[in-house]
């Protein structure tokens, strides 16, 4: 049994929203309305609510999310940090770049994360290039093995939605985790098979479908043009032109009552659905405010949805088991 299995609580906090603004050229890929003081209080509220895992990336806010975590967690050694490398950043301009990431960039990238996080060692370091060819990823992981040996990280993994890529590298000694999208709308069947077969830790991205499963938005909601959900990215399936995708709204309306079983909020039900798949899965919903993280941490009290509710949801949500893996 490794430290990931013994130290990580069943729920984490996603820290993309607290990173604030970030751009790829003129295109916004960040979240609006973030406030640094609120973000730090939210991190502390997460700890108070039993959340000790914080998921970030060099790319989030072009380094800003990492810097906030470094400040907020400076005297909280119990907190575990997952961060990611593979996306270029310019902190001054808030620009990120998707130039090819190579093995010789690994060392400087990790040192940058350590500096911003104000830590001597990263608990879990993930490759942040969803569709990198396996041969190139292997070269990156070779360098991460070396950094593990000198104490700069405890374990590594991949943030990817490609199950066969994960399977190809899963036998590496210190490859311990994969972060992938799964939520009520998409159950990631092939990745679930891989992680169970290989004994990997599952970190679940977008468990709330980028906010859609919070219930905050309806058919009339419009995202700010500076919000990533209005970016028009081809993987952005929950929102179209900054508005809720009506197909997903219909699905949510069909299962809303089941997700709120036994007095759960919609958020708590969506997280309970993840644990209904496996209580070892660790959803990492993003949060920006204390109120949000308090509602999220309340899911720990309820745990997994009842089997009956899980089964009924499957009767109402149409799945396509043959849908190919793709970035989400």
N, C-alpha and C positions, 0 to 999 in steps of 0.2 A: 504494500500500500504506500503510495507516494504522498507528499505533502498536500497536493491538490485535493486529494480525497479526504484528508483529515482536517485541513484548516479552512477550507472554503465553505461558507454558509450557502444555503440553497438559493440565494438571491443576491444579485449585484446591482450596482448603479451604473448606467451608461452615461458617459460624460461628453458625448458629442454636443448636446444642447448648450452646455455651459461654456463651450469654446467660443461661442459667438460667431462673429463674422469671419468668413474665409471665401476666397474666390479662386476660380480657375479662369484666368483672363477676365472677361466681363461677367462671367456667370457666377452667381452666388451658390455656394454649396454649404453654407452655414445656416444657423438658426438665428432668428431675430429675438429681440426682447431679453437677452441675457444681461445680467448685472452681476458684477464680481462679488459684491458684498452678499447678495442673495445666494450666489452660487456657493460661497464658503459656508454660509449657514445651512444650506441644503446638504452639503457633504457631512457636516456635523450631525444634522438631523438623521441622515442615513445611518450613521454609526449608532446613534441613540436608539434607532429602530431595529437594530440587529443586523444591519447590512455592513459587511466588512470588506467586500470586494468592489473595486472601482475600475471600470473599463474605459480606457482612453486610447489615444493615438497621437503620434507626432502631428498628424494632419489636422486634428480637431482644433479649429481656430488658429491653424498654423503655429502650433506650439503653446497656445494660450491655455487650453484645457490642462495640459501637463503642468504648467506653471501654477495654476490655481490649486491643483491637487498637491503639489509640492508645498505650497504655503499652508493649506488647510490641514494636511496630514503630517506636518513636521514633527509633532510630538505625539503621534498616534501609531506606535509600532505595530499594533494589532491589525492595522489596515493592510490589505493586500492590493497590489496594483498590477493590472494587465495593461500593457501598452503595445503599440504596433509601429512597425517601420516599413518603408517601401514606397512612400509618397514624399516627394520633395516639398520643402516648405521654405518660405521667406517670411520671417516673423514681422519684419518692418512693414511690408506691403500687404500682409495677410494673404499672399498668393501661395497656392499649392500647384505642384506640377506632377504629371504622370509620365515623366521620362523613364526609360528602362532602368530598373533597379538591379544592380549587379553586386556580386559578392564583395568586391573591394569597397563598397559603400556601407557595408554592414557595421564595421567598427565605429566609424564616425557617427553613423546614425544612432547607434546604441549609446555612445558617449553623450550625444545631444539629449537623448531622453533622460539619462541619468542626471545630467546637469539641471534640466528643467524641473525634474521631479525631486531634486535635492536628496537623492538616495545613492547609496553605494552599490545597490543590487536591485535588479528588476525581478519581481516574483514570477511573472509569465510574460514572455515576449512573443508576439505573433507577427507573422508575415502578413502585410496589409495589401497584397496584390492578389485579388480574387482569382484571376485566370492565368497566373504565371505558369508557363510550361514546367513540367515536373523536373526536367534536367536542370533548368535554371534555379528552381526552388531548392533542389538538392545542394547546389553550390552555396546558396545562402545559408541553409541549415548546417552545412559543414563549418562555416564561420561561426554560427551560433553555438555549435558544440565547443569550439575553441574558447568562446567567451564564457560559456558555462564552466569550463575547466578552471578559468582564472577568477571565477566568482562574480562575474558581472550580471549573471542571471541564474535563476533556479531551474527553469524549464522553458521550453518554447513550443510553438504550434503554428497554426495557420488560420487566418480569417478567410474562409473560402466556402462557396456553395457547391463546389465540385467534389462529389463523393469519390470518384475514381482517383483524383489527385490526392485526396486524403489517404485513401487506401495505399497508394503507391509509396508514401513516406511514413506510414504509421508504425513500422517496425523499428524506427530509429530509437535509440535508447532514451533520449531525453525529449522526444516528441510526445507531448502529453495531452494536448488539447486541440480542439477545433472549434472555431466560432462560426456559426452559420445561421441563416434566417429560418425561423419556424414560428408559426402562430396559428391561430384558429383557422385562418384562411388557407394556410399552406403547411402540410405536415412533414415535409422533407423526408419521404419514405426511404430513399436510398442512403441518405446520410445517416439516418437513424440506424439502419442495418450495419453500416460501417463502424460507427462509434461503439455500438454494442458488441460487435464481433472483436474489435481491436482494444476494447477497454479504455477508450479515450474519454476525457472530460468534455462534456458538451456545454459550451457557452452559447446561449441563444440570443442572437441579434433580432431586433424588431419584433419582440414578443407582443407588442401593442400595435403593430402595423403602422409604425411612424405616427402614432397618436390617434389613428382611426378607432382603435378599440378602447379608447378612454371614454368615448361617448360625448366628447366636447364639440364635435363637428357634425353638421348636418348637410343636407343637400344645398343649402344656401351659403355655407361657409366659403370664404375666399382667403387663401393664404397670401401673406405679404409677398411682393415680388422679390424681396431679398431673402425669402425663406427657401431652403433646399426643396421643399415640397412643391414649389412653383417652378422648379428649374427645368422641367420637361425632359429630364434624364430618362433614357429608355428603360431603366430598371425601376423607375418610379411608378409602380402599378397601382398604388392605393389612391393616388391623386392624379388628375388630368387637368393641365393648365391651371394648377393652383386650386382646383376644386375636388371634392370627394368624388372618387370613381363610383358612379351609381350602381355598378354591378356589386361592388364590395359593400355598399350601404345596404343593398337588399339582403346580402348574406348576413350582415350584422343584425338587421332587424329580425331575421328568421331565428337567430339563436340567442338574442338578448336575454330573454327570460331564463334560459338554461344557464347562461353565464352568471346570472345574478342569484343563483340557487343559494338558499340558506342565509340570505342577507348580505351576500357579497356585493361589492360594487362591481361595475363592469370591468374595471382594471383588475381587481382581485380575482374575478372569474377567468379572465384571459390568462393570467399567470397560473391559476389553478388548472387550466387546461394543459399548460406545459407540463406541470407536475403530474397530471393524469397520464401523460405519455411515459414519463419516468421521473420518479422523485429524485433521481440523481442529476437531472438536468438543472442548469443554472441560468435562468433568464436574466438578462441585463437591460431592463427598460431604461430609457433615457429619462432624466428629470432635470428640471430647471429651477423649481421652487420648493420651499419647505413643505407646502401643502401637498404638492405632487408626491414627494418622496414619502411623506407620512401615509398617504393612501396606498402607495406601492408596498411599503413595509408591512402594512396591515394584512397583506395577503399571507404572510407567514403564519398568522393566527388560524386561518382557514385551511391552508394546505391544498391538496389536490381536489379537483372537482369529484363528486361522487361518480361511480362507474355508470350509473343509470343516465346521468346527465351527459357524460362523455359519449355513451352509445347513441343517445338521441341526437346529439350534435352531428355525429357521423351520418345519421339518416337525413339530415337537413342540408349539409354542405356537400356539394358535388366535388369529388376529387378526380384528378387525372393521374393515375399511378405511372403512366408512361410519358409524362411530361419530362423532357430532358432537363438536366441540371443547367442552371444559368445564374449569373449574378442577380441578386435581388437587393 
